[in-house]
Amino acid sequence: MIVVTGAAGFIASFLGQQLNESGISNLVLVDDFSRKDKENNHKNIQCELKIDRSDFMDWFSKNHTSVNFVFHLGARTDTTEMDYRIHQELNVNYSQDIWGICTKQNIPLIYASSAATYGLGEHGYQDSHEVVHKLAPLNPYGESKNNFDKWALSQTQSPPFWAGLKFFNVYGPNENHKGRMASVVFHAFHQIKKTGGMKLFGSHHKDYKDGEQLRDFIYVKDVVSIMMFLHHKNAPSGLYNVGTGKARTFYDLASLTFKALNRAPKISFIDTPIDIRDKYQYFTEAAMHKLRDVGYTKPFHSLEEGVTDYVKNYLNT
């Protein structure tokens, strides 16, 4: 069986759906399934069983012989949660327990890291192991992800294959439950539908004009494609960036959402909230040569292609 943690969440639920579409249904889904706002994400995924995350370690320790792969995507992903203890428990300790069983029982593991580990990008966006100890994340979420990456790299014993995936700005279906943490495409769509316009964060950085903050936006379909590639590919273990390698502006993103709705752009700007203003990344762009070098050749969705597909075939249906 294949374990997918975080299976009620955004990326993991889409992974579960895509695994089903590829003919794989021997899944063990792990999450807190009590939230009604996540129910649509997982209710139609074909699986062997669903396990509450608080019960999973006990189940895994007893049933590891039935598991041949783990996608560990469950995490506390709220970048505005400032209590590090919450991130430590879910993003570090829980991940270490999974790593331990996978190592002892020889089970391959893919886990979710994050581009939030790169902080302001002082050391660039290379998924090199040598730079990990120099990184300075901007919030407890990024810190927890980097702490687990450092811990994983320091281990003398590891799963037979492992990959920590540094997700950049992911957008796409199944993020309805994320609230403030949902993608700008999601928020733009709903703002446009409600008000006819879209408000973006203005710039508080002298080198960037309003709306010209740059991020590496990647469509969730590409993220899942990469994970399924690594599931089958005999690739070297380690950290891998998961972006497109092409930074685009938030203005582009909002404009393309208007275009997908056949509307003229009507974009205005508001101040970035105080609680995230000094922890705001103005530029991210993944170096993608490591993934390409191990044989991933599929082209990524352009921002135009991804936004159009998301808006027309998911949000607007």
N, C-alpha and C positions, 0 to 999 in steps of 0.2 A: 504494500500500500504506500501511497504518497501522502505525507502530512503537509497541510497548508495551515499555518497559524495566521491569525488576523483575518480569517476567512469571511467575516462579516464586513470588513473594511473595504476601502477603495481598490487598491491594486490587487490584493489577494483574492477578492471575490471575482474580479475580472479574470485573473489567472485561473481560478477554478472553472469558470465558464468556458474559457478557451481550452483547458485540458479536456473538458467534456466534449467540446467540438472536435478535438483531435482523436476522440475515441477512448479517452481515459476516464474512468469513473470510480476506480478503486481508491477514493480519496478519504482521508480523515481530516475533517474541518475542525479547527480549534479557534475559539473566540469566546467573548461574552455575548451570547446570543439573546440576551434579554431585551436589548434595545429595539423598539418597534421601528425606529427610523432607519434601521439597517436591514430590516427583514427582507425587503425586495432584492437586496444584493445576493443573498444566499439561498433563498427558499427554493429556487429551481435548480440549484447545482446538484447533480447526481453524485452521491457519495456513499461510502460504507457506513459512516457514522459521524455525528457531531459531538464534540466534547467541549465542555466549559474549560476555559484556560486554567482555572484554579484546580481542575482535576487532571489536567493533561500530563503533568510530570509523573504522577503515580501511574497513570495508564501507560505512558511511554516506557517507564522502567520495567513494567510487567509484560508489555506486548511488543518490544523492540524487534523481535524476530520476524514480525509481520510487516515491518517498515523497511522500504528500500531507498527512500529519499525524503528529505525534509526541506520545504520552503518555509523559512521562519520570517514572516513579514509582519507579525503582530508587534505593536509597539505603542508607546505613548508618543504621539506625533505633534502635540500642541506646542508650537514654538513660543507661545506666550505664557506657558506654565513655568513659573519661576522656582517652584519647590523642587530642587534637584533630587530629593529623596524619592519622589514619585518616578522620575526618569531612571534613577539607579535601580529601583526594584524591577521595573518592567523592561527597560532597555538594556540593562547590564546583567543583573543577577539572573533573571529568567533566561536570557540568552546564554549565559555561561552554563546553566544547568542543561540546556538543550545541547550545547557544544559537547559537554561532558559525556552524555549518553551516546551521541553520534560518534564521538571518538572511540569510546570503549567498545561500541557494537559495530564499528566500521560502516557507518551510514553516511553518505554524502549529504552536504548541507549548503544551502544558499540562504543567506540572511540579508536583511535590509539595513544598509548603512544610509548615509545621506550626504548630499552636497553641503548641508549645513556645517559639516565638519571643517570646511575650508575657510570659515570666517569671512573676513574682508578680502580674501584672495591674496594676502601678502606674499604667499609662497606659490602662487599660481594655482592651477586646477589640474595638476598632473596626478594620476592615481598611482604614484610611486610610493613604495613602502618606506623609502628613506625619509620622506617629508612628514610622515604621520605624527611623529613626536614634536614637530615644530608648529603644528597647526593650533590656531587660537579661535575656537568657535565662539559665536556671539551670544549664545543662550544655553540654558541647561540642556535642552533637547540635543543640540549639536554637540555639546560637551559629552553627553552620555554616549552618543553614537561614536564619537572619536575615542572615548575611553574603552569601549568594547573593541574597536578596531585595533587599538594598541595592545590590548590584552590578547586578542587572537594572534597577532603577529609575534607575541612573546612566548607562545606555547611551544613546548618541545614535542607535545603529542597533539595530533589534530585528526579530524575526519579524513577519510581517504581522498576526498575532494571537498574543498570549501571555497565559497566566493562571497565576499562582502560587497554588495552593490550600492554604490554611491548615487542614489537617485537625485537627479536635478529637479526642475520644476515640472512635475507630472500633471497632466490634465486629461480629462476624458470621462467616459461613463462610470457610474457607480460612486460618485463623490457627493451625492445629494445630502448625505448626513453630516458633512464635515463643517458646516456653518462657516465661521470666519476663516477657517483654514482651507476652504474649497478654492479652486483655481480662479483666476481672474476671468477666464472664459465663462465659467459657471455664474459668477456674480454679474458679469457684463450682460449675459443673456437675460437674467431675471430683472436687472435694473432697466434694461432697454424695454422689455415687455411691460414693465410697470410704469415707467416715467417717460420713455422715449429717448432717454439720454443715458450716459455713463460717466461716473465720477472716478477718476484715477487719483492715486497719491501724487501730489506735487513733489518736486525735488527739493531737498534740503542740502544739496551738495553742489558746490560751485562749478564742478566740471560736467554736470548733467542738467539739461533742460527738463521742464515738466514733461512727464510721459516718456522720456528717453532713457529711463533706467533700463538696463539690459539684463536679460536672463536667458538661460538655455532651457527653452520649453520643449518638453518631449511628450508625445502622445502615448497614452497608456497602452495602446496596441503595440507600439515599438518596445516598451518596457517588458511586456509579457513575451514578445517574440524573443528578446534577448535571454530571458530566464529559461524559456523552453529550449533555446539553442544550447545554453550552458548545461541544462539537464541532460542532454544527449551527447554533448561534445566532450572529448577527453582533453580538457584545457588545463593549464597550470592553475593551481590554487592561488588565491590572493584577492586583493581589492580591485574592483573594476568600476570605472565611471559608467553611469547610465544617463547619457544625454545625447544631443545630436551633434555637438561640436560647433553649433552655429547660434550665437547669441542674437536675440531679437528684442525690440523695444516693447514695452507695455502698450504704447500707442498703436503699434502694429497689431498687437493681439486684440485690442478693443475694436480697432477699425475693421478687422477681418470678421469679428462677431457681427457688427452692423451689416457688413456685406453679405454674410451668410443669411441674414434676415431680410435682405433686399431693402436696406434702409441706409440713408446718408448718415455718416458719422456725426454725432452730437456729443462731444467729449469735453468735460470740464475737470477741474482739479481741486482737490481738498488737501489739507495738511495731513501728513503722515501722523498717525496717533503717537502720542508722547511715549507710550509704553514700549513701542518698537522702533522709535525713530533713530536712536543711537545704536541699534543692532540691525540695521537695514542694509542688505547687500545691494549695491548699485550695479554690479556686474558679475555675472557668472557665465562661464563657457567651458564645457567639459573637453578635456583632451581625450580623444577617443581612439588613439592609435593602438593601445593595448588590446582592446576588444577586437579591433580590426585585424591585428596581428595574429590572433588565435583562430581567425577564420570566419568571423561574422561579417558577411558581405552584403546583407540586405540593405537597401537604401532606407533612410528614415523618412517618415512623413514630413513634408515641409509644413511650416506653420499654416500656410494657406490650405493645404490638404487636410491637416488634422482638425483645424477649427471648423472648416466646412462640414466634414464628416460628423463631428461631434454635435454641432448645432442642428444640422438638417436631419440626421438619422437617429439622434438620441434626445437632445434637449427639446426639440420642437415637435416631437411626436406624442 
